[in-house]
Amino acid sequence: MRPPPTDIDSPFALPDRLAAKADPEMIGGDREHLSTVTATLAAQISSLGERLGALRASPGGVGRAAADRDREIHRLSSRLRLLRRFGLDLCLGKLVYADDTDPVYIGRIGLSDAGGRRLLIDWRADAAEPFFAATHARPLGLASRRRYRWDQGRITDYWDEVFISDGLAGHAALDDQSAFIASLGSSRSPQMRDVLATIATDQDAIIRASSRGALVVDGGPGTGKTVVALHRAAYLLYADPHVDDRRGGVLFVGPHRPYLAYVADVLPGLGEEGVQTCTLRDLVGEGAVAVEETEPEVARLKASAQLVSAIEPAVALYEEPPTRSLTVETPWGEVEIGPDDWAEAFASPDPGLPHNLARDQVWEALVATVADQLDHDELEDFSPDAFRSALRLDDELTETFTRAWTLIEPTDLVADLWSVPAYLRRCAPWLGSDEIARLQRSAPDAWTVSDLPLLDAARRRLGDPATARRSRQREAAVAAERAYLDDVIGHLLDAVVDPGDDLIMLKGEDLQSALVHTDGLAEPDPDLLAGPFAHVVVDEAQELTDAEWQMLRRRCPSGSFTVVGDRAQARRGFPESWAERLDRVGLTRISQARLTINYRTPEEVMAEAEPVIRAVRPDANVPTSVRRGGIGVRHGSTAELDAVVGSWLAEHPDGIAAVIAATGVATGLGASSERVRRLTPELAKGLEFDLVVLIEPETWGAGDPGSRHGQDARVVLAAVDTYVAMTRATQQLVVLHGSAPAVGARR
């Protein structure tokens, strides 16, 4: 936690070289306004702490009151964390309007003083749009726009962009470069740098676009796709009435865990902690141990949404009603359950109720069938719980029911498909004999990434059997307490000669329900990633198979998606258009936005990377770089790895480097190695580093399962991986080969 500056008269700490920007005429108004912000922050932090402490000390309550209390604690805690974390640098910049109205200050969140005067406008509010969207062709009423650079709670630099030809002389700091371009030269950090104040106009338009339907954001490396994806998630939760926590909120899906760690700090920094983030592996419990599929043909078969559809008939085999009659003996007489009775009971569950959870409804329907055939007068003295208990003592009934509607583990269902050929043939009749044989394996529960969509579909169709068991345990506990309460009330009434109406009411079911205590009974833990969500953002979406798309579609029935990716970076190919791909997986109302300006990768790097991808993807959306790094791409030998990285670390004390190789690379970098990431090309996707070192990219793809499809597939995969890895560099790129001339020579 970093507190606001203690000296509220000095929010600026400009270095000597920027002495001209310290002129009171330039920053006097900012100093006064930010001093008020500082005082307000201190007061709000104190007030929020007191309110939060009092709320936590208050009784928890029950039901809706408890839920409302928990929500308020979460809301206050989130705001307090944000105020403590950022302090004065909640402020991003200032808008000066041409009509001489008071300047407007833009913040990560909105902030008002005790009198209600607005000190900061939330960056997501409509009033803040000119801060990102104004251009010289469309100034949106602005005279100028100022952006701040913060360091340790002080402004260390600022930039002014002027939209009118005169009237601001002596009041604006005019720089050759805008804040956006200037920020690109700063070093990376282990997590994504703060980019909120440097959103480009084209990116802002995408961030604020409607949430209706599926919006595709197609852009090459360095175009800010991830920036757009994260900011759009935060913006929609704040501004879009169709996307909020009450409607399901937002799910953000990234490509891998290093990526999520890299961007973990961004959403809280945008004033939003309500977005659920995950990878596709996280959606299924088995994802943590799943390995890559080694057989390309098996991976191809499981990538199809059609194979996922085999889950439904697989479950249906466990929902077939018995076809023979069964005589049930009860204390009140015999009852026959015929085939029609079984069929009616098996058809009774609510539509969409998972198999394991529907089991109790089927049993209740059977109980009702038996009760309907008995003398109701004889049943009056028996509670429904006692009647159910009596039926459960009939072994033949319970065994027949259990065999016909069995509780199933999702993992067992899918494992049976990979170990029982006849079962798979019945559930997926379109498969050929050779395909069925290929999908069988000796260890059916040795899960692969390609299995995850089927496991997910099975879990959603079946439901958690543990949930069903907990539900029955809860019902049994409630029934036991009801029975005990019944006995107590019975003894009480027997002891009273003339019980009044108040005591008679104790026999009433409503009052008994109120007297039964259920607070300590187990409740199922909610699955935070199960959905449904109001909106889903998918980054690096070009890698998703049709089967994986079904995992996300099930979690967002509205079809409200932001789809972020680059077809050229698809490791397994992407021959069709985005519209064709998304239409095939069931998304509609598809719109598309393209990002074509590369703000990250230096021109020197892109000049060498572009031919690599053009050789295999002539239609690739290769963006145009807007900055030169002044350093050419260097080539050398792998024997020089330690020397290259070591000298760079010594010259750049604040930078982050990445060594990217097809397999693990050991280096002797010693104590400095915490600033060096070692990654495969696949795990480098979505990340960025000051220095990138590629190890023998000419060998990439040779050992990948995809290469078994042939030489062409290997060449394409190697080119895509090389292109992705090269474009992770923001300052310098070095390519090391198995045998090469000295570093600095060109190949």
N, C-alpha and C positions, 0 to 999 in steps of 0.2 A: 504494500500500500504506500502510495506517495501522496502526502498531504499537499494542499494548495500552497503557493508561495506565502511565506510569513510576512514578507514586506509587500503589502498590497499596492504600494506606489511604484513597484518595479516589475511589471510582468515581462518587460523586455530585457534581454541579455545579448544585445547585438555585438559581434566582434568588432575590433577596431577598423578592420577593412570596410565595414559597412557603416562607418560613422555618419555618412550623409543620410542614411535611413533613420538615424536617431534624432533627427531634427524635430523639436516639439511640434512644429507645424504639420509634420507628417504623422506623428504617432500620439500627439496629445489627447485626441479624442478616444483613441483605442485604450490608452493608459487609464483614463478616467472610467470608461465603460468596463474594462476588465477588472478594475479594482472593485467595482460594484458586484461583478460576477463572483469574485473571490469571497467577498463578505457574505453574499447570499449562499454560496456553496457551504461555507463554514456553518452558517445557521441551519441549513437544511440537513447537513450531515448530523449535527447535534440532535435536531428534532426527529429525524428518521430513526436514529439510534434509540432515543427514548420511546418512541411509539412501538418500535419492534420489540424492545425489552418488555414493555407493558403487555403487548399482545401475546408474547411467548409465555408470560407468567400467568395469563388469564386461563380459565378453565377451557379444556379442549372442546366440550360440547359433544353432541352426537348428530348424526345425519347431515342435513344440509348446513347446519350451523358449523359443524366441524370442517366441512369442505370449504365453506366461505372463509373461515379463519385461516385454513392452510393456504388458500389462494392469496389472501391478503399478506400473509407472512412471506410468501414467495415473491409477490410484487414489491413489497418494501425492501426485502433482502436484495433483489436484483438491482433496484435503483441505488441502494446504499453502496453496493459493490462497485457500481459504475462511477458514482461520484468520488468514492475513495480512490479508485484506480486511476482516474484521469485527472481529477482536480480541474485546474484552470484550462488545461488543454482539451477540455470538452469543446472549446470554441475552435471552429475550423477556418472562419474567415468573415469577411464583411462585404455587404452590398451597398453601394452608394448610387442613389437614383438621380436621374437627370432633372427631376422636378423639385429637387432640393428638400424632399422629405427626409426625416431622420434616417440615418444609416440603419441597416438591418444586419444583425450578427447571426451567423449560421452555426449551429452546434450539433454534436452527435445526438443529443436529446434536447427537448425543449426545457427552458428554465425561466421562471418568473420570480420577481422579488416579493417581499411580504405584502406590498401594495398592489400586486397583480400586474406590474409592468413587465412586459415580455423582454427578457434579456437575451435569450437565445431562441432561435427558431429551429425546430427539429429538421434535420436535413431531408427527411422524407415528406415534410409538409409541402403543400402546393406553393406556399409563399417562398420556399427555398429553391424552387426549380431553376430560377435564373442563375443561381450560383454554379450550376453544372451545365445548363442548357444554352445560356446566352452566347451568341457569336457576334462577330462584327457585322455580319449580314443581317442578323436578327438579335439585336441587343436586349430585347424584352424590357425596355425602359431604363436600363442601367447606364450610368455614367462611368462607373468603374467597378471592378471586382478585386478584392484583396484576399490572398491566401497566406496563411501563416505556416512556418516550419517551427515545430516545438522540439525541445530537448530538455529533459528533466524539469518540466513544468515552466519553462521560460521560452519566449519567442526568440529564436536565434537568427531568423531571417523572415522576410515576407516579400511578396510580389504583388504588383498592381497591374491589372490589365484594363486599359482605358478604351471606352467605346464611343466617346465623343471627341471632336477635334480640338476643343478648347474648354476653358472653364475649370481645369484641374491643375493649372500650373502651380508648382510648389506644394501640392497636396498628394501627389502620386509618385511612387517609386517605379520608374519605368526600366524594365530589364530587357535584355535581348532575348531571353528565354522565359517562357512562362513557367509557373510552378510545376506544371505537369512534366515538361521536358527536363527541367532542372532536377526533379526528383529521381529521374531514371538513372542518373549516374551514381546514386548513393549505393553503398554496399548492402548486400542481402543480410538477412538475419536468419537464425534457425527457423523462425516462423515468418509468415508473410508480413512484409512491412506495412505500415499504415498507409492505405491508399485512398481513404475516403475523400481527402481534400483534393485529389488529383484525378478525378473521374473526367474523362473526355465527353464531349457533347454526344457523340454517336453512342457511347456506352450508356449515358444517362437516359437516352430515349428508350433503350431496351429495358433498363431497370424499371422504368415507370410504365411499361406497356401493360395492357389488360391481362388479367389472369385467365380469361375465358379461352378454352381450347389449349392447344399445344403450340408453344412458341419455340422455334428452333433458332439457336444462336450459333451460326456457323462461322468459324474463324480459325485462321492458321496460328502458328506459334507466336506468342508475344502480343497478341491482339487484345488481351485483357478479358478473355472468356471467363476465367475463374473469378476475377474481380466482379464482373457483371453478375455471375451466378450467385455469389455471396451477398452482394448488395441487393439484388432482386429479392432474395429470400427475406432479408430484413425489411425491405420496403413494402412488400406485399403484406406481411404480418401487421405492419403499422397502418397502411393506407387503404388496403382493399377490403371492403366489407364482406366479400365472399371467402376471404382467407383469414381466419383468426382461430384462436384456440377453441372456441365454442364449436366451430365447424370442423375441427380436426387439426388445424395448424399446418406447418410446413415440414416436409421431410427433405433433407439435403443428402444426396447420395454421391460419394466420391469414389475414385477408382481403387484406392488402397489405403492402408493405415498410415504410411509416411505422409501421404497427401493430407489426411485429416489432421495429423499432428501439425503439419505446416500451416494450415489455415485455421487452427483451433482458436486463435486469438482474435480472428477478424470479426466474427459475429458479435461477441460481447463488446468489441470496440465500436460497433455500429449501433450500440444501444439495444441489442436484441439478444436475449438468452432463451427464447422460446422455440428455436429451431432444433429439431432432432437431426443429428448427423450420423451417417453410417456408411459402410460399404455394403455391397451385395452379400458378401460373406456373413455380415452381421445379422442379416434378416433370418438366418436359419442357424440354430444352435450348432449343427454339425459343420458350419462354415469354418470354425476355428481350427479344425483338424483336417479339413478336406485338402487334397492335393490336386495338382493339375492332371487332367486326363492324358494318358500317354498314347492312346490310340486315336489318331485323327478321325477315323471313320466313326468310332464310338462317340467322339465329341460332336461330330456333325449330326448324328442321329439324335443325340440328347439336346442339341441346340434348337431343335424344332419344337414349336408350340404344339404340334400334333401329338408328339409322344407324351407331353405333359397331360394331354386330354385322356390318356389311358388311366389316369388315377380315378376318374369317375366310375368307369365300369369295374375297376378293381375293388372299389369300396362297395359298389352295388351288389357284388357277390356275397357280401356280409349283411345284406339287408333283404334277403329273399325270405318271405314268410313260409312257415311250414305248410305242407299240403295235406297233412293228415289231421284228423280230429284227435282231441286230447280230453280225457275226463279228469276233472279237477275235483278232489275231495276236500270239502271245507267243513267246519263245525256246524254249518247251517244247511248242509246238503251237498249233493253232487251237481256239478255244472259241466256241460260239454262246450269246449271251444273248437269250433269247426274251421275249415280253411277260409271261409269268408270272414270269420271273426279275426283270425290271424292277419289277413290281408288288410282289413279295416284298421286294426291297431298299428300295423307297420306303416300305414299311410297317414297316421295321425300327427307326426311331428311338424312343428312350424316350418314353413319353407326357409331354406338356407341354414337351418340349425345343424351344426356339425354332428357327424355320426355318433361320436362318443357321448355328446351331451344330449342328443335326441333319444338315447336309450331309455332315460327315465320317463320321457313322455310316452314312449311305446308301452312301457310297463304300466304306467297309469291308465292307459287305454285298455289294457288287458284286465286290470283291476276293476275298471268300470264295467267291462263286459261281464265279468263274473258277478259283480254286485247286482247288475240289472236282472240277472236270471234268478236271484234269491228273493226270499220273502223279506221285504223291507221292514216289516214290523219286528222281525226277529233281530234285525241289525241295529235297531234304534239305540240299544243300550251299549253299543260298541263304538268306540271312536274310530275314525278313518285310519289312524296309525295302527290300532290293534287289528283292524281288518287286513291291512297290508302285511303286517307281521305274520298273520295266520297263513296268508297265501304263500309267503316266502318259505314256509315249512314244507310245502309240497315239492319234494325233490324233482319229480318228473317235470313239473311245470317250469321250475327255475332252470333245470338243465336244458330243456328244449328251447327255452327262451335265450339262454346264454349261447347255445350253439348257433342259433339263428341270427342273433344280433350281438355279436361279440365286441367287447372293448378291444380296440386295435391300437398299437403303437405305430405312428407314422413311419418310423424307421423299419419296422417289421414288414409293413406293406410294400415299401419300395425294395427292400432286400429280397422279398419273394419274387419280384419281377425279374431280378438279376440272377435268380437261382432256380426258378421253376419255369422251364420253357413253355409248358402247356398253359400256365397262368398268364404269361406275357402274350402268348399267341391269342388267347381269348380276349384279353384287354386291348390288344393292339393288332387287330386282324390284318391291317394293311402291310405289316412288316413281312418281308420274305424270310424263308427258313435260314438263309445265311446271315441275315441281319439279326434275327433272334439269337442265333448261336453266338454271334459276335458280342451281343450285349450281356451274355451270361459270363459270370466270373466266379472264381473259387472262393473268394472272400467277399460275399455280397454286401457286407456292411463296411468295406474299406472305402469310405466316401471320397468322391472326387468333386471338384468344383462344378462339373457338368451335372452332377446329381442334385445340386442344391435346388434348382427350380422344381424338380419332382418332389423332393422332400418338403418344400414349402407348400406346394399344392396339396400334398397328402396331409400335412398338419392342419391346413385351413379347412380341408374337407372333413377330416376326422375329428379335429379338436383334441385338446390335451386329455388323455385318459385320467391323468392325475387330477385335473379339474373336476371331472365327473365323480371321481372317488371322494374328493374333498367335499363336493356338493352333497353326496350321500351321507358322509360322516357328519356334516353340519345338520342335515335333516334328522339323522338319528339322534344327535345331541339335543336338538330342539324337541324331538318327540319324547325323549327321556325326561326332559325338564317339564314338558307338558304333563306327562303321566304322573310325575312326582307332585306337581301343582294340583292335578286332579285329585290325588289322594288327600292332600292337605285340605283342599276345599270341601271334599266329601266328609272328612272327619269333623271339620268345622261346622258344617250344616247339620250333621247328625247330633252334635252336642248342643245345638240351639233348638229350644222347644218350638218357637214361633219365629223363624227367620224372616226378616223384613225384605223389602224389595232390593235394598243395597246389597245384602248378602246373596240373594238369589242371582243378582247380576254377575257374581263371581263365576257362575257356570257359563256365562256368555263367552263365545269364541273370541270376539274382538277384545274384551277386557283381558282374557287370558293371554292373548298375543302380546298385549302391552306389558304384561307382567313377566313374560319369558325373557331372560337376559341372553342376548346374543353377541355382546360386545367382544367377549374373549374368544369367540369361535373363529376358526381359520377362514380367511377370504382368499380367493385366487389373486395372485400378484398380476397386475396388468402388464401386458407386453407393450412397451412403449413404441415398438417399431411395427406393431401389427396393423395400425391404422384403424379406421380409414382416415386419411389425411385430406385436407382441402386442396393442397398443392404439393407437387413433388418437383424438385430441381435435381437434374442428373448431369453431372459433369463427366467429361470423357465418354459421352454416350455412344460414340461410334463403335465402342468395343462390345456393347451388349448384344447377346443373341436374342432371337425371338422368344425363347423360353425364359430368359432372364427378364425381358420386358413384361412378361405375364406376371412375374413376382411383383413388379411395381404397379401394374394396372390394377391388380387386386387390392392394392393399398390406396388407390385413388380412383374411386368409381366415377367421379366427375370428369375425369380425363383432363384435368388442369395441370399441365406440365410445362416446365422450362427445360428444354433439351439442348445441352451445350456440348459442342464437339467439333471435330475436324475430320471429314471423310478421308483425307490424305493420311491421317495418322492411325487409321484402322489397321491393326496388326494382322487381322484375318481377312481383310478385303471388305470393300463397301461399293459394289458395282452399281447399285441403284441410287436414286435420289433420296433425300431425307423424307420427302412426302410419300414415296413408294414404301420405304421401310416402315414408317410410322403408321401408315394406313394398314399395312399388313398385320401389325400387332394390335390394331383396334383403336388407335387414336384418330380423332376427327378434328375439324376446324383448325387445320394446321397452317400457321403463318411462319415466315422465315425472315431473319435479319442476318446480314453479313457484316463481319468485321474484317477490314482489309488493311489496316494500318498496324504495323508491328512497332510497339513502343518499347519492347524489352530487348530484342536481339540486335546487336550492332550490325551495321550494314556489311562490314567485312565478313562476319560469320554467315549472314544470309546469302552473300554472294557465292560462298562455297557450299552451303547447304541446299540451295535451290536446285542445282543440277542433279543432286543425289535423288531427290524425290521426283523430279520431272522425268527421270529415266524410266520410272515404273508407274507413275501417276501423272500423265501429261496434263490432266485437267485439274491438278491440285490447286486449292485456294492458297497460293503462296503470298503472304502479305508483304507490303512494302515497308522497309525499315525507315524510320525518321531520324535516326541518330547514327553517328559514326563513333566507334570506340577508339580509333587511332592505333589499334593493335591488330596486325594481321593474324590469320590462323597459322599456328605453328605446327610442324610435323617433326617427329623424332622417333627414337627407339624406345621400346618398353623398358630397356635397362636404365633409362634416365628418369623413370617415374619419380623416385624419391627426390632426386635433385630438382626436378621441375616443381613438384608440389612444395618441397621444403623452401626453396628460394621464394616462391610466390607468397607463402605464409609469412615469411620474414619481411617481405616488402609491403604486405597488406595486413596489418594487425587486426582489422575489423571485418575482413571478408570471410565468405564461406565458399569452400571448394567441393567439387564432387568428382569422384573417380568412377567412371561408368564402364563396366565390363560385362561380358556374357556370363562369367562366373566370378566367384569371390577373388579379390585381389588383396594380398597382404603387403603392407608397406611398413617401413621402419620410421614412421614420422614421430614417434615418441609422444611427448607431452602435448604437442600441438595438434594431435590427430582429432581432438574433439571438434575441430572446425573443418574436418574432412568427412564427407559422406561417401560411403561405398555402396553403389547401387547397380542393379541390372537395368538395361534399357527400359524394361516394362515398369519397374518401380520408380524410374526417374520421371515418368510422365506426369505432367501437371506441376512440377517443381521448377525452381530457378536458382541459379548459383552464380557467384561472381566469376569463378574459374571452373571450367569443365574440362576434364581430361578423359579422352576416349581411349580404351585399350583394345587394340587390334579389331577395329570394326569390320575389317575385311573378312573376318572369320565368323561374324555373327550370323545366326540362323542355321548354321550347319547342324547343331545338336538339338534344335527345337523340334518337337513332334510334328509341327506343321510342315517341316521340310520333307517329310515322308510322302507328301503329295507330289513331290517332284522338284526338279531344279528351279523351275520358274517360281514356285511358291517360296522356296528358300531365298531366292534373289529379292523378291518383293518384300518379304519379312525383314531381311537384313537392311534393305534400303529404308524402310519405314523406321526401324529401330535407330538407324544411324541418323536419319533426319531429325527424329524426336530428340535424341541425345545431344546432337550438335546445337539445337536451338534452345537448350536449357541455359546457355551461357549469356550473361548480361554484360560481361567485360572482356573475357579472354577465353579462347578455345585452343586446346592443344590436342593433337591426334598422335598417339604413339602406336607404332607398328612393330611387328615381330622383328623386322630388320629394316632399318631406315637410316638415312643420313642424319647428321647432327640436328638438334632442335633449331628451328628457324628456317630450314630449307623447305622448299615446296616440293610436293610429289606430283 
